[in-house]
Each structure stands twice: as C-alpha cells, then as structure tokens.
Amino acid sequence: MASVHEEKEKMLADFFSKKRSFSNIYNDSTDILKFTENELNSLMAENQKQIEEMSKEFDYSDEDLKKLKSEIEKDFNVKIETPETVVMGKASKEVFNNIYEDLKRMVIGEDEACKDFVTAFRRPYVIGSDPKKIRNSVLLTGSNGTGRHMMVNSMATLLKQYGLTTSSEVFTLDMSRYQSSSQEILFLQDIYVALNGKNPIIIVEKFEESSPIFNRMLTQLVLEGECDLNKRYTLKNNQLIEATSTLSGNIIDSLSGNNKTLVFISELKTSKIMDVFGKAFIDKIEDKVQTQKLDEESLKIIIEQLVDSLIKRCEGQLELKVECDPSINDYLKSIYEPNDGIDSITPVVSRIYNILVNITLENDNLENIKLSYDEKLVASFNEKVENISLQDDTSKEREDIQKELDDIVGLEEIKKYLLSLENLIKINQIRKQKGLKTNEISKHMIFTGNPGTGKTTIARLVSRMMKACGILEQGQLVEVTRADLVGKYVGHTAPLTMQVIQSALGGVLFIDEAYSLYRGKDDSFGLEAIDTLVKAMEDHRDDLIVILAGYTKEMSEFLEANSGLKSRFANIIEFPDYTGEELMKIAKSVAKGKDYIIDEECTNPLRDYFTLVQSRNDKNSGNGRLARNLVEEAILNQSKRILESSDEEGMNVLKLEDFNLN
C-alpha cells in the first residue's frame, strides 16, 4: 500500500484538480497560505462524492479516511468539517418539500399539479433507479396556457439549484417533425442527442402527430428503460450513421435511458393517449399529472405579475417609468379565455410593450408615461394623450374581403356558402366563450369545375377570411401541384410533402389539379403523398385548411384513391362555367383594373362572342382567362391604332375594332 504522504498528495491533486506536484506544497510554506480554511472546507464539500468513490478505489476503511483527514488537517493546520448539505443522489424529503414550495410559487394556481410533479421526481430516490435506463416517465396533461412547460423548466432549475442535478437544461422532442418512416435517421439523431446530453429532462410533445414507428420506440424506452434499434449505427463527427461493416468501431445498436426523466406533454385525455401508445404504456407510468384551468385568484396574481414584469422591462430596456392604472389589469382579465389559458393574455401584453417602444422612439426626453384602458389603451405623457387600439385590425380586413367578394362576377351560390360557413364559425366561438359545446366543423374543401372559373381567387379569399375569423393564425395561401409534393426517388416523397405542409401551417394549402396525385394503384409515390396529406390534415386540423381543385369528373375518381380522403372533405363546391353575360362583365372589370374603358358599342358583340365560345368548348375555353386574354389583346391592338392615327384623346377607350372577335 502507498505511503500516507503519497496518498494525501494524490487525493489532494484529485480534489483540487492541480496539475503541479503537491510535493512543492510541503516544501514551500508560501504555497500553503494559498489554501485557506474556508477554501479547503468548500472544496471538500464540493467533492464529497469523489471522496466516497476514491475510498472504494483505494479500499479505504472509515478508519483510514479519518486518519488521512487528520493528517491533512495537521499538515495544513486547518480544521476540515464534514459538510451537512444533501449529498447528490440522496435527496431528503425535506429538500423535496422545499422544491414543492418553490415550484408552486413559480407556477401559479397549480398547487395540486406541482405536488404530483414533485412526487414524480422524488419517486426514483425512494425506489431506486438504474443509471443506464430511463429514470422515470411522467404524463403531464392539461389545456394550453396552464403552465405545463413552465412547470418542467422550473423543476429543472430547482433540481440544479438544490444540487440534485448538474444541469438545468431541458431537451424538447417535437414529435410532429417525424411523421414519416423516411425521417428515421433524423429522429434517431435527435433522440440520441437527447439521451446523451447534459439535460436531465426530456420533454416529448405532439406525439399524436408522429409516425407509429417512432412512438413504438418511445414506448419501449418507457417499458424497458432502453430501446433496441433495427439497424447498427456508428458515430462520425457526433452524427449517427449506418454502420456499413461489421468491423466498424463503436457500434450502436440500442439507446440507453442514461438516467433521463421523460415528460410526455399533451392536451389529450388518457384514453386518447392510450390509442397512441397502448395500455401497457399507460399502466407503466405511475405519475400522471394534470394541470387545471386558472381560478379567479390565480388569474389575478398572474396578471399582476405580467403587469409588474412589463413595468420592470420598460424601466430596464427603455429607461421609461411606467405607471399602470388598475383598468389595465381589468382589461387583461376581461380578454382571458379559459380554453386558451394565459396564452390569451400574453400576446396583448407584448403588444402593449411594442406600443411603448414606438412611443419612446418617437418622443425625445420621455421619462414617464401613464397607461389606462377605456375602450382603447390610453397613454398619457408629455402633456399628451393618445388612444391606441389593442385589437387586431380585422374589421377593416373583413370589409376589404367583403368588397372583393361583391366585385367577383357570378359565383353567387359559392359566396353564400362562404358567408354561411363564417357565420357558423362565429356562433361556435360565442358558444365556446359561454362554456357551451361546439360543433366540429370540417373546413377542408374540394373545388371542382373547369379552368378559369375563379377557384384560385376564392381559395385566396378563404384563407384571408379564416384569418380574419381567428380560425387561422397566418392566413397565407400555398399553391402547389403534384410536382411540389411527389419525390423523384424512394423515401423522398413523404419529407417533400411534409415540407410543403409545414409551409402552409396557419393558412391554406391549395393543390391545383389534385387528381394528378393519383395515377393508378401502381403509383406508389402519389399514394404516399396522399397518405402523408391525409395524416397531416388530421394532425393539424386546427391550423391547416386543405383545398383540392380540379375537373369535376377527374376529382370524383381521385377521391376513391384513399378511403380516408373523401371522408375529410365534406365541402365539395362546384364552380359553374361563366355565361356570356358574366364573361362580358369580367372583361369590363379587367379593363377597368388596367385603367381602360370598353366602349358601349362592344357590349352586345362581346356577350354574343363569349356565349358562342362557351357553348362550343366550355372545358377548354378558359372561362375567366378567355375574357382576360381578349382584353389584353385588345389593349395591344388599341396601342397600334392610336399610334397610327395620332388620336390620343381616346387612349383609355377600347373600341370594337380593337377586339378580334372572329
């Protein structure tokens, strides 16, 4: 056995992480002074776990350790006290009681959920856990805006604060990113990082949108604490790549839990979660935590905290002292939606801050401002008073939409349908506010009819109307065809389709000539695109509207390609061909938009021309495009006529001779 002197030197070197030899300390009295009593006590406390590990390594008995400690105290002339803090991995009930008290102060109004959540994290300390497997799995359910994510992040902070973990990081697995089996390597890379990173906690959310393949892997992690892979991988530049040879080093064929805690977050009821993962998964999870909608007192406290945070932020960032009248708190309380939780208030607080930023930038030497609410936000500063609307300017947008609808020629039945759909949505919103049951509305649509009948125009108005109604968050229209959805090789279609769907979230995905997605039962690429689309429609039913467009006959055949496709499109809207009278009105409208007037002498000839063309070949006539092309051709002919005749007085008038009606 090594001498006591050598053991002390090695032990101290390990404790203090010094690269130099400790023999110098013994020989140089000035170096001894560098280690004060407090420093030694602090270092010993921080390395208590290392003391235990080293005692096992050197096979020290308690007497050996006491003797070694005595020798160190004698050599350095200090007194080393045994720390009374909780040792890592041996947390007491008292520590978790303190964590609970702290957590419920951080997550207002969720005392019962906080208590259950703390119990979930204490459980492994009571029953023990295998450091190579999942430490614990927790199911955290509740409505949006009830503090579920805040609860997880606050718990991570507290665990580190109380010395139970070395990191407060939380890794989030957004399972909606992995909706196709072709995204396997992306999922494996992300979950490998999650399981091997510093983070002690992994959030798993939106799992109902994930491919069943990856959910099965999560199920195995919960049930067995680790997960087998169906292929062999190796690490290269910290990236998982498939092992091409049995001789490859560092083979990875399974994922270890590595003492991580999995927290599954969802709005779904337990029965719906069981549909995703199965009964064994639900039975295995001991800790099922549910957040509740805020009560009056909790809401009041949270609003006070939000307003106080706003005031402090303005003071720190804008150097602006803000005084908020109680009417601000009352207004924030009035816009609270129980189903949306605190998320119904925080955007408005952010809007108020942005307003204050603009006021600060526009006014020099502004130091104080008072805010109140009286139908509008009232900002008083520098002997001025400004009334500012906090509402989104949706009313003007809705007026613009209505004007565009009124200006559209024909399509009267389609206009009536859109207005009735809007009314039903508004009624559902009112019922929701009153706590009444609402009817599920299918907003996906199929537009059938010949080209040029206004399908794209109406789709664009639908996206804007649904945004104005609050159904869609963004209101953009993403127009695509088969070429944008179907890949060129195996494994390319699903990611490509999902990429398009992701770009349309919050708006409308408009697929023109949608029937071309299905070219028969042997078209595996097209069928994969359809399957991916159908699943995405279900997963994103609250933030995506899909509109399919195409010829009537072809669209009818297309809907038979996927049994789930037809059931998801309750709204099939037929766009009729325009009459000659309607095309004549469209022509006048197109000319007006280009700052031209069609001479009255053209009215009857144009009507007769359009009627004749439509009756001969309505499917390929072009409908609205026919009128637009005819007007553009007339403008070119008029330009030539004006230049040849030098008659500039009628530059904005299109005459009959400008139209080629042969």
N, C-alpha and C positions, 0 to 999 in steps of 0.2 A: 504493500500500500504506500502511496506517495506520502511524503512528509507533510506535516500540518502547514509548514511555511509554503510549500508548493501548492497545496490545496487552497489556501487562503488567496494566494496570488491568482490562481486560475479562476476561483469563484468571483473574486472582485473584478477580474477582467471581463468575465461574462456579464456580471451585473451592470457594470458601468460602461461597457462597450468601448473600452480604451484599447487602442492599437499598440500603445507603447508597453514595455515590460514594467510590471509592478515592482520589480526589484529596485527600480530607481526611487520609488516612493520611500522604501525603507532607508535608502542611503542619502536622500535629500530631504532634510527637515522642512525646507520651504514648500515642497510639494504637498506635504501632509496638511498644511494650512489651507490648501485648496478645497479640501473636503470638510465642510462644517458639519456640526452635529445634525442640523436640520436637513442638510443635503443628503447625508447618509441615511437618515430616517426615511426621507422621501423616496430615495432610490430603492431602499429595501422594501418599502411598501408597494412601490410600483412593480417590483419583481418578485413578489411573494410566490406567484405561481411557478416562476423559474426556480425558486428555492426548492419547492416540492419536487419538480422534475429532476433537478440536479441531485437531490437526495436519493432518488431512485437510481439515477445513473451511476452514482458512486457507492450505492448501497449503504448510505449513511443511516445510522440509528438516531433516535431522538437525542441520545446522549452525545453522539458525535457532533450533531448540529449545535447543541448547547455549548459544547466545548469549543467548536470553531467560532461561534458567535462571541464567546468570552474572550478568545484570543484576539479577534478583530477589534473588540472594544478596548482591550488592553493596549494593543499596538497603536491605535489611533486616539486613545484617550477620550473616547466618546461613549455615550450610552445609547444603544440601539433598542428602541421599543418595538414590540410586536404590534403591527397595525390592527386596528379594530374594525376597519372597513370590511364590507362584504366581499368575499373572495369571488372572482369571476367564476360563473357556473354554479355557485352555491347561494343563490339569492334567497333571502328570507321572506317570510310572509309580510313582515313589516315593510320591506322595500317595495313589494308589490302593492301594499296598501298606499304607500306614498305615491307610487306611479298612478294608481287609480285616482287619487285626489288631484294630481296634476292634470291627468288626461281629461277629466270631466270639466276642469276649468278651461281647457283648450277647445273642447268640443261641446259647445253649449247645448243644453236641452236633451242630451243623450246619455243621462246617468246610467240607465239600465244597460244600454248597449256598451258603454265604456266598461262597466263592471264585468260583463260577459267577455269582452275583448281582452281585458287584463287577465281573466281566468284562463283564457286560451293560451296566453304567453307564459303563464306560470305553470301550466299543466306539465310540460316536459321536465321541469325542475323537480316535480313531485314524483312522476312515474319513471323518469329517466328516458334517455334517447340515445340512439346510435348515431355518432357524429358523421358516419358515412351516408346516412339515409335522411329523408325529409324529417325535420324536427317536429313539425305539426302542420296540419291543414285546417284552415278556418274558412267558413262560409259567411260572408258579410253581405246581407241583403238590405234593401230599403230603397226609397224613392230618390231620384236625383235631388241634389241640393240639401241632403240631410247630413252631410259631413262624413261620408264613408271614406273618401280619400284622405281627408284631413285627419281622420282617426288613425289611419295606417301610418301616415307620415309623422304624426305627433308621437305615436308609440315608438317608432324607430328612433326619434330624437331622444325620448325619455330612456329607452334601453341603453343607449350610449351614455347619456348623462349619468345614469346610475351604475355605470361600469359593467353592464351585463353583455354588451357587445362592443366591438372596436370600431364600428362604422354605423352611421345613421342613414346610409344610402338605401333607397328602395328601388328595385328594378320592376318595371311595368311591362308585362306581356300583353299587348293588344292583339287578341286572337283574331280580330277581324282582318288582320293583314295576311292570314294564312287560310284562304278559303278554298284552295285547290291543292290536290296532292302534288302538283308540279312545283309547289312552293316549299317542298320538304327541306331542301338544303338551307333555305332562308330561316325556316322555323328552327331547325336543329342548331344553326349558328347562334340564333338569339337565345334559345333556352340553355345552350352550353355556356354562354357568357353569363346568363342569369344565375346558373347553378355554381359557377366557378368564380364569380366576382366577390368583392368585399361585402356587398349588400347582404344583410341577414334576412331580409324580407323580399318576397316576390309577389307582386300583385298580378292576378290573372283576371282579365276582364273581356267582355264581348265574346265569350267562348261559344255562345249560341250561334255566332256567325262563322265559326271556324269549321274547317274540314273535319269530319268524324275521325280521320286517321290521327290527327294531332290531339284530339280530345281523348282518344284511347291511350295515347302516351301519357297525358296528364293523369288519367285515371290510374294507370299503373304506378306512377310516382306517388299518388295518394295511398293506394292499397299496399304497395310493397316498399315504398321509400326510395326506390330506384327504378330505372327504366331500361329495357333492352332495346337495342337498335337493330333494324333489319338489314343493315349493311355495316361494313367495317370502315372506320374513318381514321385519319391521322391529322395531326396539327401541322400547318405550314403557315408561317407568319401570323400566328394566332388565329388562323381561319381553318375550319373543318373542311377537309377534302376527302373524297372517297379513296380508300386505300386500293391501289391497283396491283399490289403484290403482297403475298403472304410474308415477304421478307421486310415489309415496311416497318419501321420502328414506331414506338409509342402508339400502338393500335388502340383505338377507342371503339368499343362495341356495345357500350352501355353508358348511361348517365347516372351518376351518383347524386343523391339528395344533398350531400355536403352540409347537413345541419341547417338547411334553409327552412323558413316558415312560408308556406304557400297561403295567400289570402285570396280567395275567389270572391270577386265583387260582382253583384248583379242586381237588377231590378226584378228579376223573375221570381215567381213563387217556387217553393221547394219542389213541387210536383213537376214544374216545367224544367227545372234544373235536372231532375231525375231523368227526364226524357233525353237530355243531352249526354249525361254521364252514366246513368244506370243506378239501380238501387244499392248495389254494393258500395258505390262511391259515397252516396248519401249516408249510409249506415256507418261507414268508416269515420266520417267527420263527426267528432264529438262536440265541437264548438261551432254552433250555428248562432250567429249574432245578427240581430235585426235592428236597424235604426228606425225611429218614428218621426212622423211629421211634427213640426215645432208647435209648442203650445204658446199661448199669448205672452207669458212672462219671458220665455226663452227668446221669442221673436223680438221682444222689446230690448233685451240685453244685447242681442246680436246687432240690431240696428244702431244702438248706442255705440257699440264697438266700431261699426263701419264708419259712422259719422266722425268718431274720435280719430280713427285712422286717417280719414280724409283730411281732417284739420292738421294733424301732425305731418302728413305728407306734403301739404301745401306750405307749411312752415319750413320744412326741411328742403324741399325741391324748388319751390317758387319764392321763398323768402317772403311769404304772404301770410298775414294773420287773418284767419277766417273765423267769423262768428256765425254759428248756425242757429236760427230760430227753431223752437220746438215744432213748428209747422213742417220743417224738412223731415223730421222723424215721422210725423203723422202721415205725410205723403208716401214715404217709403213703406210704411206699414200698409197703406191702402192698396199698393200695387203688388203686395205679396200674394203669390199663387201657391197654395198648399201642395199641388201636384208637382210644381217645379222647384219648391223649396227656396232656399236662399239665392239660388241661381236666377230667380225672377227679380231680385233686387240689385245684385252686384253690378249688372251692366249699366243700370241707371246711375249708380254711384260713380262708376268710371266715366260716364257721360258728363256728370257734374264736374269732375276733375278736369276733363278736357276743355270744358267751357271756361273754367278758371284759368287754365293755361293760356287760352286765347285772349282773355281779358287782360292777363298780366303782360302778354307780349304787345298788346295794342295800347297799353296805357303806361306812360313813364311815371316813375316815382310812386307806384301803387304799393302801399304797405298794409292797408286794412280793407276788408270787404265783409259785408253782412249778407247772408243768404236767408231767404224765407220763401214760402210757397203759397201762392194764391192763384190757383188755376194754371199758373205758369211759375217758373223759377224767377224770383225777384232778387236781383243782385244790386246792392247799394254800395257805391264807392265814389270817392272824389266829388261828392255832392251831385252824383248822377244816379239814376235808377233805370235798370234795364230789365225788361220782361222777356224771358227766354223759354221757349217751348222745350220740354223734355221728351215729348212724344216723337216717335219716328214720323217723318212726313209721308205717311202712307195715304192720307186722304187726297192729296194732290195727285199722287201717283195713280190712285184709283180713278180719279176724274179723267186723267190722261188716257187710261186704259179704256174707259167707257167711251171717250170721244173717238178713239181708234176703232172700237167695235162698231160704233154708229156709222163711221165713214166707210166700213167694209161693205161692198156691194153684195147683196144676196145673203146666203147662209143664215137666214132668219131662224130656222129651227135649231141650228148649232149655237147661235147666240143665246137663244132661250135656254138651252141645256146648260151652258156655262154659267149663266146667271142663277139658275136653279141649284146647281152644284155649289156655287158660292154661298147662297142662302142657307143650304143645309149645313155647310161648314160653320157659318156664323152661329146658327142655332146650337150646334154641338158645343161650340166654345162657351156660349151662355149657360148651357146645361152643366158643363164641366165646372164653371165658376160657382154654380149653385149647389154643387155636390151631387148632381143627378147623373144617371147612367147616360152614356153617349153611344150612338150607333156607329159601328165601324164602317168607314167609307172607303170604297175602292176608288183610288184616284188615278190608277193606270188606265190608259185609253188606247184604242185602236182607231186610226183614221183610215177609212177606205175610200177609194174613188180614183178618178183619172188624174194625171198630172195637171198642175196649174189651177187646181180648184181651191187653193188657199190653205192647204193643210199645214205648211210650214209657218205661215203667218199666224194661224190660230194657235199653233203649238207655242210660238213665241209669246203670245198674249196669255196663254195658260200659265206659263212659267212666271210671268210678271204678276198675274192675278193671284196666284197661290202664295207668292212672296208678300203681296200686299195684305192678304188674309192672315198671314202669320203661319201658314202651313209649311212653307219652305223658307229656309234660312237665307239662301243666297239668291235664288230666282234666275240662275243662268240657264241658257239652253245650249246643250251639247248635241250637235247634229252629226250623226255618223252613218256609215253604210257597212256592208259586210266586210269590206277591205280593212276597216278600222278595228274589227272585232276578231276576225279569224286569222290565226297564225299561219306561218309557212312551213312549219315542221312540228313534229310531235312534241308536246309539252309547252308549246308557245302560245296556244290559243287562250287557255284559262288566264294566265298572267296578263295577256294583252287585253282581254275583255275586262278583267278586274281593274286594270289601269284606266280604261275608259270610264268605267262605273265610278271609280274614285273621283275622277274629274267632274262628274255630274252630280255628286252628292250635294244636297242642299238645293238642287234645281231639277231640270227636266232633261232626260236622255231621250232624244228623238232619233229613231232608227228609220231612215227612209229606205224604201224597197226592202222592207224587213223579210219578205218572203224568200229573198235570195239567201238567207241564212240556212235554209233547209233545201238541200238538193238531192234528197232521197236518203234512204236508210243507210247507204254506204258512205254518206258524207259525215265521217266521224268528227272532223274539225268543226263543221257547222253545228252538229248536235252538241258538242262540248261547249260551244259558245252559248247555245240556247240554255243548256243546263246551268251554266255559270250565271247567266242572266236571271233565270227563274229563282235560284237560291238568293242572289243579291236583292231581288225585289222583296223577298220575304224578310231578309235580314235588315234591310234599310227601308222598311215600309213607312217610317215616319219622316224620312229626309230624302226621298227619291221618288220621282214620278217618271214612269217609262211610257212613252208614246210610240207605238209602231204604226208605220204608214206604208201603203202600197195599193195596188189594184185590188178591187173587190174580190174577184174570183181567186186570184193567187193568194190573198191573205186568208181566205177561208180554208184553203188547202194547207197553208202554213200552220194554222192553229192546231191542226190534227197531228203535227210532228211531235208535240210534247203535251201529255195529258195535263200537266200542271200549268202549262202556259195559258190555255184557254180559260181555266177557272180563275185566273188572276186578272183577266181583262173583262170586267163586267160592262165597261162602257165602250161599245162599238158604235162609232159615229160615221155615217155615210155622207160623203161630200158630193152633192149632185153637180152635174155639169152646168155651166152657166148658160142662160138663154141668150139669144141675140140682143135683147134689150139690156140685160145685165152687162154683157161684154161692151156694148156701146157706152154705158155709164163708166165702166172700168177704164175704157180708152180716154174718156174726158178727164177722169181723175188722174191718170198717168200724165196726161198733157199738162194739167194744172200743176202737178208736182214739179214739172220741169219749166214752169213759168210760160206755158203756151195756152192758147185757147183754140178749140176746134170750132170752126165756123158752123153756124146752124144749118147751112145747106148740106153738111155732111151727115146729119143725124140719121135720116131715113136710109141713105145708101149704106152707111156703116152697119145699121141694125140689120138690114137685109143681107149684107155680106156675111156678118157673123152667124146669122141664123142658117144660112146656106152651108157654110163650112162645118158648123156643129152637126148638122143633120147628115152630112156625108161621112164624116170620120171623127166622131167626138172623142174617141180614145186617144187619137194621135194629133188632134187639132191643136192642143196646147192650152186651151181654155184661156185663163188669165194671161198666160205668156203670149198667146196669139195677139191679144189686144196690145200688150206692151211692145211686142216686136213691131207691130204695124205702126204704132205711134212713133217709135224711134226711126223707122224707115221714112215716115212722112217728114220728120224733122230734117233728115239728110236731104230729101228731095226739096224741101222748102228753102234750105240754105242755098242750094244750087239755083233755084228760081229767083231768089232775092238778089243774088249777085249778078245774074244775067239781066234782070230788069231794072236794077238800081232803085227798086222800090223798097225803101227802108221803113216806111210808115207802118207796114203790116208785118213787122219782124216777129211778132208774137202770135200771129194768126196762122193756123193750119187750114188750108183750103182743100176742097175736094180733089183738085188736080195734084195735090201732094201725096194723096193716098193711092197706092197701087191696088185696086180692087178687082183686077182681072182674075 
